[in-house]
């Protein structure tokens, strides 16, 4: 199985448009799980960005679609290297870097589950209740 980008969804300042769009894409493509990158420090410690990613993953999970947080350390570096290898400037193309990094994170999750016979990262558990969206 190969991870392929569909669309880059910008984070919404209102807190709902991004989740709504991701859910539309997930339904359209019959997604069984959403993978969210977990931006840990190189030592594996949480950062302020980690807290943001967990909160975002919880918002997605509250809609009823399973969500998994997966370590994304060095994914941006890998994405920049991949773009440079194709002759593209990573510095001028932040949205493309983010999309390539997302593909790398998802491909890592797919490969890890195949190789180790268990999904990587951790599932976001949300108590039962009505979906906010």
C-alpha positions in Angstrom: 0.0 0.0 0.0 1.3 3.5 -0.9 0.3 6.8 0.7 -0.8 9.3 -1.8 -1.7 13.0 -1.1 -5.3 14.1 -1.8 -5.5 17.7 -0.6 -3.7 19.9 1.9 -6.3 21.3 4.4 -5.3 24.5 6.1 -5.9 24.8 9.8 -9.0 27.0 10.3 -9.1 29.8 12.8 -12.7 29.1 13.6 -11.8 25.6 14.6 -14.5 23.8 12.5 -13.9 24.3 8.8 -10.7 22.2 8.8 -12.3 19.3 10.7 -15.4 19.5 8.4 -13.3 19.4 5.3 -11.2 16.5 6.6 -14.4 14.6 7.4 -15.7 15.2 3.9 -12.5 13.8 2.4 -12.5 10.9 4.8 -16.1 10.0 3.8 -15.5 10.4 0.1 -12.5 8.0 0.3 -14.1 5.6 2.8 -11.2 6.2 5.3 -11.1 3.7 8.1 -8.6 5.7 10.3 -7.1 9.2 10.3 -3.4 9.5 11.1 -2.2 12.7 12.8 1.5 13.5 13.1 2.7 13.8 16.7 5.4 16.5 16.7 7.6 15.3 19.6 11.1 16.8 20.3 14.1 14.8 19.1 14.4 13.4 22.6 10.8 12.2 22.5 9.4 14.8 24.9 6.2 16.7 24.4 6.3 20.2 23.0 3.7 23.0 22.7 3.1 21.7 19.2 2.5 18.2 20.6 -0.3 19.7 22.7 -1.8 21.3 19.6 -1.7 18.1 17.6 -3.3 16.1 20.4 -6.1 18.7 20.7 -6.6 18.6 17.0 -6.6 14.8 17.0 -9.2 14.8 19.8 -11.4 17.1 17.8 -11.2 14.8 14.8 -11.8 11.7 17.0 -14.9 13.3 18.6 -16.6 13.0 15.2 -16.5 9.2 15.4 -13.8 8.4 12.9 -10.8 6.5 14.5 -7.7 8.7 14.9 -4.2 7.6 15.6 -1.3 9.9 16.6 2.0 8.8 15.0 5.5 10.1 15.7 6.4 12.7 13.0 10.0 13.4 14.1 12.2 14.3 11.1 9.3 14.1 8.6 9.8 17.8 7.6 13.6 17.2 7.1 12.8 14.1 5.0 10.3 16.1 3.0 12.8 18.9 2.4 15.4 16.4 1.3 13.0 14.7 -1.1 12.0 18.0 -2.7 15.7 19.1 -3.0 16.4 15.7 -4.7 13.8 16.6 -7.4 15.4 20.0 -7.9 12.6 22.0 -6.1 13.3 24.6 -3.5 11.8 23.5 -0.2 12.3 27.0 1.3 9.8 28.7 -1.1 7.2 25.9 -1.0 6.0 25.4 2.6 2.6 24.0 1.6 4.3 21.4 -0.6 6.8 20.5 2.2 3.8 20.0 4.6 2.0 17.8 2.1 5.2 15.7 1.4 5.8 15.4 5.2 2.2 14.2 5.6 2.7 11.5 3.0 5.9 10.5 4.8 4.1 10.3 8.1 1.3 8.2 6.6 3.7 5.9 4.7 5.7 5.4 7.9 2.5 4.3 9.7 1.5 1.9 6.9 5.0 0.4 6.7 5.3 0.1 10.5 1.9 -1.7 10.8 2.9 -4.1 8.0 6.4 -4.8 9.4 5.5 -5.1 13.1 1.9 -6.4 12.7 0.5 -3.7 14.9 -0.3 0.0 14.3 2.2 2.5 15.4 1.6 5.4 17.8 -1.5 5.6 19.9 -5.3 5.7 19.3 -7.1 8.8 20.5 -9.9 7.7 22.8 -13.0 9.9 23.1 -15.8 9.1 25.5 -19.1 8.2 23.9 -21.4 11.0 23.2 -22.9 13.1 20.4 -20.6 14.3 17.7 -20.0 18.1 17.8 -20.1 18.4 14.0 
